[in-house]
Amino acid sequence: MPVGFSGDPAATWSILLEGGLRETPDPATVAARMSRASDAYPNLGPAAVVRLPSDWDATRAEFADSRYHEGDPLVRVALAGDRLLIAAHHGAVDGLGLVALLGIALGAPVHSSATGVAGRTPDRPYLLNALDRLREAVWTPPTRIEASLRGKDSGDHLVSREIPRTKVGSVRLTTAALDTTRRWNASRGVPHSRVVAAIGASWRAGTDPRPEDGSALLRLRLPARADENDVRALLAGAAPETGFPSKRNPVARLGMRLLAARLGSTFLVSNLGVVDADVRALRFFPAASGRSGVAFGVVTTGEVTTVTVRARRRDFGADDAAGLLDLLCGAVLAGQGASR
C-alpha cells in the first residue's frame, strides 16, 4: 500500500535535495552512513540503497514521481561522480530533514539559516482547519495558476535556475510567487483575485537539523491588491496549521474524493535558507500539491542561490514550467532591487 498524506491524492509527497559536490564520495561509505542513520532514526524506514545511475535526469524523475510503499525505504539516494541526490517521503522528513540527510551522506555537519516557527503555536485544532478548508473549497476555492494543457501524463516537471547569491526571505519569495501568478494568469485572461499562498516551514531551526519531520504550514489568503508590505504583515501574524491525519482517515478520504480539484492553495513556497555545506550548489524541490500543483523552492549556498519550480505534467508543458520559473526569478531579482 502506498504511503501518503490526506492531501492531494495526485502528489507522491517525495521531496528532493540535489547537490553539486566539491569531491567525489565513495558510494560504499555513503551507503554505510545512510544505513547507520536508518538504525538511529526508524522514521526513515529500511536503509536506503545508493543508486549509481547512468541517466541522471531519469533517476531524478523516478525519485520524484514514484510513490513510496509500506516496507520500502523512505529515503532514496543516488550518486554520479560529484552529484548527489537525496529524496524522501515528506512524512519521514521535512526540508530541514533533507539538509540533515545531506550532512549524514557527506559525513560532515551541515547547517541552515532557516529560523523555523518554534515560537508560534496553532490557533485552532485540525478539525476547525479542515472545516474551514471544506467551506473554502465549496464556496470560494483559491485561484489556480492557469493550466496550459489538459493532459494525462503523471508526475512533475522539475526545473531549476541559478542566480547570484540573493537574500530571499519568505516575504520576498511569497511576493514573487504572487507576482508570478498575477502575470501568468493575466496573460491568459484569467482572474487572480483569490490567491492563497502556502508557505512550507519547520517547527525547528536549521542550526542543528535532524533527519525527522518537523514540518509546519503557514497559509495566507492574499487580498487582490496585496503587495510586499501586506505579505509581510500577514506572514508576521500567521499561525501555523496543525498537521493532516493519515489518508486512511474516513473524513479525509471523503474530502479528497469529492473536492480534490478545489482543495489546497494557489501555490506553495519553501525556502531552506542559506545552507552551510561543502558543496558547490544545491537544488531543493518541495512537494507540489493543491489546486495548481505548483511549488517553488529556494536554497542558497556559497555564492549561488538556486530557485526551482515543480509543476504537474498533466497541466503544464516543460516550456510552461520553465516560463513560470523565469517569471519567478525576474520577480525575485526585481524585489532585490526595490529593497535597496
C-alpha positions as CSV (number, residue, x, y, z in Angstrom):
1,M,0.0,0.0,0.0
2,P,1.4,3.4,-0.9
3,V,2.4,5.7,2.0
4,G,0.7,9.0,1.9
5,F,-0.9,12.0,3.5
6,S,-4.6,13.1,3.4
7,G,-3.9,16.0,1.0
8,D,-3.7,16.0,-2.8
9,P,-4.1,12.3,-4.0
10,A,-2.1,13.1,-7.1
11,A,1.0,14.0,-5.0
12,T,3.7,11.4,-4.3
13,W,4.9,13.5,-1.3
14,S,8.5,13.0,-2.4
15,I,10.8,15.9,-1.7
16,L,14.2,16.2,-3.2
17,L,17.6,17.8,-2.5
18,E,20.2,17.7,-5.2
19,G,23.8,18.8,-4.6
20,G,26.9,19.5,-6.8
21,L,29.7,18.3,-4.6
22,R,33.3,19.5,-4.4
23,E,34.6,16.0,-4.2
24,T,33.5,12.6,-5.4
25,P,32.4,10.5,-2.4
26,D,32.8,6.7,-2.1
27,P,29.3,5.1,-2.7
28,A,30.0,2.3,-0.2
29,T,30.9,4.9,2.5
30,V,27.7,6.9,1.8
31,A,25.6,3.7,1.9
32,A,27.1,2.8,5.3
33,R,26.3,6.2,6.7
34,M,22.7,6.0,5.4
35,S,22.4,2.6,7.0
36,R,23.5,3.8,10.3
37,A,21.0,6.7,10.0
38,S,18.2,4.3,9.4
39,D,19.2,2.4,12.6
40,A,19.2,5.6,14.6
41,Y,16.0,7.1,13.1
42,P,13.3,4.4,12.5
43,N,11.2,7.0,10.8
44,L,13.5,6.7,7.7
45,G,12.4,3.1,7.1
46,P,14.9,0.5,5.9
47,A,18.3,1.6,4.8
48,A,18.4,3.5,1.5
49,V,20.0,1.8,-1.4
50,V,22.6,4.1,-3.0
51,R,21.9,4.2,-6.8
52,L,24.7,4.8,-9.3
53,P,22.6,5.8,-12.3
54,S,23.8,6.3,-15.9
55,D,20.8,8.5,-16.7
56,W,20.7,11.2,-14.0
57,D,17.6,13.0,-15.3
58,A,15.6,9.8,-15.5
59,T,16.6,8.9,-11.9
60,R,15.6,12.3,-10.6
61,A,12.2,12.0,-12.3
62,E,11.8,8.5,-10.8
63,F,12.7,9.6,-7.3
64,A,10.2,12.5,-7.6
65,D,7.3,10.7,-9.3
66,S,7.4,7.2,-7.8
67,R,5.2,6.6,-4.7
68,Y,6.6,5.2,-1.5
69,H,5.1,1.9,-0.3
70,E,4.9,0.4,3.1
71,G,8.1,-1.6,3.9
72,D,10.2,0.3,1.4
73,P,13.0,2.8,2.4
74,L,11.5,6.2,2.8
75,V,14.8,7.8,1.7
76,R,16.3,7.4,-1.8
77,V,19.9,8.3,-2.7
78,A,21.7,8.5,-6.0
79,L,25.4,9.3,-6.7
80,A,27.0,10.0,-10.1
81,G,30.5,11.5,-9.8
82,D,30.3,14.7,-7.9
83,R,26.5,14.8,-8.0
84,L,24.3,13.6,-5.1
85,L,20.6,13.3,-5.0
86,I,18.5,12.7,-1.8
87,A,14.8,12.2,-1.9
88,A,12.5,11.3,0.9
89,H,8.8,10.9,1.8
90,H,7.6,14.1,3.4
91,G,6.1,12.1,6.2
92,A,9.6,10.9,7.1
93,V,11.5,14.2,6.9
94,D,10.8,17.8,6.1
95,G,13.1,20.2,4.1
96,L,15.5,20.6,7.0
97,G,15.4,16.9,7.4
98,L,16.8,16.6,3.9
99,V,19.6,19.1,4.9
100,A,20.3,16.7,7.8
101,L,20.5,13.8,5.5
102,L,22.9,15.7,3.3
103,G,25.2,16.1,6.3
104,I,24.9,12.4,7.1
105,A,25.8,11.4,3.5
106,L,28.8,13.8,3.4
107,G,29.9,12.8,6.9
108,A,30.1,16.4,8.0
109,P,27.9,18.8,9.9
110,V,25.5,20.9,7.7
111,H,23.6,23.9,8.9
112,S,20.9,26.2,7.6
113,S,20.0,29.8,8.4
114,A,16.3,28.9,8.4
115,T,14.7,30.0,11.7
116,G,11.6,27.9,11.8
117,V,8.3,28.7,13.6
118,A,9.1,27.2,17.1
119,G,7.9,30.5,18.7
120,R,4.4,30.2,17.2
121,T,1.5,28.0,18.1
122,P,-1.5,26.8,16.1
123,D,-4.6,28.9,16.9
124,R,-7.1,26.1,16.4
125,P,-7.3,22.3,16.2
126,Y,-7.2,20.3,13.0
127,L,-10.9,19.8,12.8
128,L,-11.7,23.5,12.6
129,N,-9.0,23.9,10.0
130,A,-10.5,21.0,8.0
131,L,-14.0,22.5,8.2
132,D,-12.6,25.9,7.0
133,R,-10.9,24.2,4.1
134,L,-14.1,22.5,3.1
135,R,-16.0,25.7,3.3
136,E,-13.4,27.5,1.2
137,A,-13.4,24.7,-1.4
138,V,-17.2,24.7,-1.8
139,W,-17.8,28.5,-1.8
140,T,-14.5,30.3,-2.6
141,P,-11.9,28.0,-3.9
142,P,-8.4,29.5,-4.3
143,T,-7.3,30.9,-7.6
144,R,-5.3,28.3,-9.5
145,I,-2.3,29.1,-11.7
146,E,-4.0,28.6,-15.0
147,A,-3.1,25.3,-16.6
148,S,-1.7,25.4,-20.2
149,L,-2.9,22.0,-21.2
150,R,-5.3,19.2,-20.2
151,G,-3.1,16.2,-20.4
152,K,-3.0,12.7,-18.8
153,D,0.7,12.5,-18.1
154,S,1.6,11.7,-14.5
155,G,4.5,13.2,-12.5
156,D,6.0,16.6,-12.3
157,H,8.4,18.8,-14.2
158,L,11.4,19.8,-12.1
159,V,13.2,22.9,-13.4
160,S,15.9,25.0,-11.7
161,R,17.8,28.2,-12.2
162,E,20.9,29.5,-10.6
163,I,21.2,33.2,-9.8
164,P,23.9,35.2,-8.0
165,R,23.6,34.9,-4.2
166,T,20.5,36.8,-3.3
167,K,18.8,37.4,0.1
168,V,15.5,35.7,-0.4
169,G,13.3,35.5,2.7
170,S,9.8,34.1,2.9
171,V,8.3,37.5,2.4
172,R,10.1,38.2,-0.9
173,L,9.6,34.6,-2.1
174,T,5.9,34.7,-1.4
175,T,5.5,38.2,-3.0
176,A,7.5,37.0,-6.1
177,A,5.2,33.9,-6.4
178,L,2.2,36.2,-6.1
179,D,3.5,38.4,-8.8
180,T,4.2,35.3,-11.0
181,T,0.7,34.1,-10.5
182,R,-0.8,37.5,-11.5
183,R,1.4,37.9,-14.6
184,W,0.8,34.3,-15.7
185,N,-3.0,34.4,-15.3
186,A,-3.3,38.0,-16.7
187,S,-1.5,36.9,-19.9
188,R,-4.2,34.3,-20.3
189,G,-7.1,36.5,-19.4
190,V,-7.8,34.6,-16.2
191,P,-8.7,36.2,-12.9
192,H,-6.4,36.0,-9.9
193,S,-8.4,37.6,-7.1
194,R,-8.4,34.8,-4.6
195,V,-4.7,33.8,-4.3
196,V,-3.9,31.6,-1.3
197,A,-0.2,31.1,-0.5
198,A,1.0,28.0,1.3
199,I,4.4,28.5,3.0
200,G,6.3,25.4,4.0
201,A,8.2,25.9,7.3
202,S,9.6,23.8,10.1
203,W,8.9,23.7,13.9
204,R,12.6,23.8,14.4
205,A,15.5,26.0,13.2
206,G,18.3,24.8,10.9
207,T,21.2,25.3,13.3
208,D,21.1,21.6,14.2
209,P,18.9,19.8,11.6
210,R,17.8,16.3,12.3
211,P,16.5,13.7,9.8
212,E,13.0,14.0,11.1
213,D,9.7,15.5,10.1
214,G,9.0,18.8,11.8
215,S,7.0,20.4,9.1
216,A,4.6,23.2,9.6
217,L,2.4,25.1,7.2
218,L,1.5,28.8,7.1
219,R,-1.4,29.7,4.8
220,L,-2.1,33.3,3.7
221,R,-5.2,34.5,1.9
222,L,-3.8,37.4,-0.1
223,P,-6.0,40.4,-0.9
224,A,-6.5,41.2,-4.6
225,R,-4.1,44.2,-4.4
226,A,-1.6,42.8,-1.9
227,D,2.0,44.0,-2.1
228,E,5.1,43.1,-0.2
229,N,4.1,45.1,2.9
230,D,0.8,43.2,3.0
231,V,2.6,39.9,2.7
232,R,5.0,40.9,5.5
233,A,2.1,41.8,7.8
234,L,0.1,38.7,7.1
235,L,3.1,36.4,7.5
236,A,4.1,38.0,10.8
237,G,0.6,37.3,12.2
238,A,0.1,33.9,10.7
239,A,-0.4,30.9,12.9
240,P,0.9,27.5,11.7
241,E,-1.7,25.0,10.8
242,T,-1.7,21.6,12.6
243,G,-0.8,18.6,10.6
244,F,-3.0,16.4,8.5
245,P,-4.2,13.0,9.5
246,S,-3.5,9.7,7.7
247,K,-5.2,9.3,4.4
248,R,-6.9,6.3,6.0
249,N,-9.0,8.8,8.0
250,P,-12.5,8.4,6.5
251,V,-13.2,12.1,6.7
252,A,-10.0,12.9,4.8
253,R,-10.8,10.2,2.2
254,L,-14.2,11.7,1.6
255,G,-12.9,15.2,1.2
256,M,-10.2,14.0,-1.2
257,R,-12.7,12.2,-3.4
258,L,-15.3,14.9,-3.6
259,L,-13.3,18.1,-3.5
260,A,-9.7,17.3,-4.6
261,A,-9.8,19.7,-7.6
262,R,-10.9,22.6,-5.3
263,L,-8.8,22.0,-2.2
264,G,-5.4,23.3,-1.4
265,S,-3.6,26.6,-2.2
266,T,-2.7,28.5,-5.3
267,F,1.0,27.7,-4.9
268,L,3.5,26.5,-2.2
269,V,6.8,28.2,-1.5
270,S,9.5,26.7,0.7
271,N,12.9,28.2,1.5
272,L,15.8,26.3,3.0
273,G,17.7,29.5,3.7
274,V,21.5,29.7,3.5
275,V,22.9,26.3,3.9
276,D,26.5,25.9,5.2
277,A,27.9,22.8,3.5
278,D,30.9,21.8,1.5
279,V,29.0,21.8,-1.8
280,R,29.1,24.0,-4.9
281,A,25.3,24.4,-5.2
282,L,22.1,22.8,-4.0
283,R,18.6,22.4,-5.6
284,F,15.5,21.9,-3.5
285,F,12.2,20.6,-4.8
286,P,9.4,20.7,-2.3
287,A,6.2,18.7,-2.8
288,A,3.8,20.2,-5.4
289,S,0.1,19.8,-4.4
290,G,-3.1,21.8,-4.2
291,R,-5.2,23.3,-6.9
292,S,-2.3,24.3,-9.2
293,G,0.1,21.6,-8.3
294,V,2.9,24.2,-8.4
295,A,5.7,24.5,-5.8
296,F,8.6,27.0,-5.7
297,G,11.8,26.2,-3.8
298,V,14.8,28.3,-2.9
299,V,18.2,27.4,-1.3
300,T,21.4,29.4,-1.1
301,T,24.9,28.1,-0.6
302,G,28.2,29.8,-1.3
303,E,27.8,32.5,-3.9
304,V,24.8,30.8,-5.6
305,T,21.0,31.0,-4.9
306,T,19.1,28.2,-6.7
307,V,15.4,28.7,-7.5
308,T,13.2,25.8,-8.6
309,V,9.7,25.1,-9.8
310,R,7.9,21.8,-9.6
311,A,4.7,21.6,-11.7
312,R,2.4,18.8,-12.8
313,R,3.0,17.4,-16.3
314,R,-0.7,16.9,-16.8
315,D,-1.3,20.7,-16.5
316,F,1.9,22.3,-17.8
317,G,4.4,21.6,-20.6
318,A,8.1,21.7,-20.0
319,D,8.4,25.1,-21.6
320,D,5.5,26.4,-19.5
321,A,7.2,25.2,-16.3
322,A,10.4,27.0,-17.4
323,G,8.3,30.1,-18.1
324,L,6.8,30.1,-14.6
325,L,10.3,29.9,-13.2
326,D,11.6,32.7,-15.4
327,L,8.8,34.9,-14.1
328,L,9.6,34.0,-10.5
329,C,13.3,34.7,-10.9
330,G,12.5,38.0,-12.5
331,A,10.2,38.9,-9.6
332,V,12.8,37.8,-7.0
333,L,15.6,39.9,-8.6
334,A,13.2,42.9,-9.1
335,G,12.4,42.7,-5.4
336,Q,16.1,42.7,-4.5
337,G,16.5,46.0,-6.4
338,A,13.4,47.5,-4.8
339,S,14.6,46.7,-1.3
340,R,17.9,48.5,-1.7
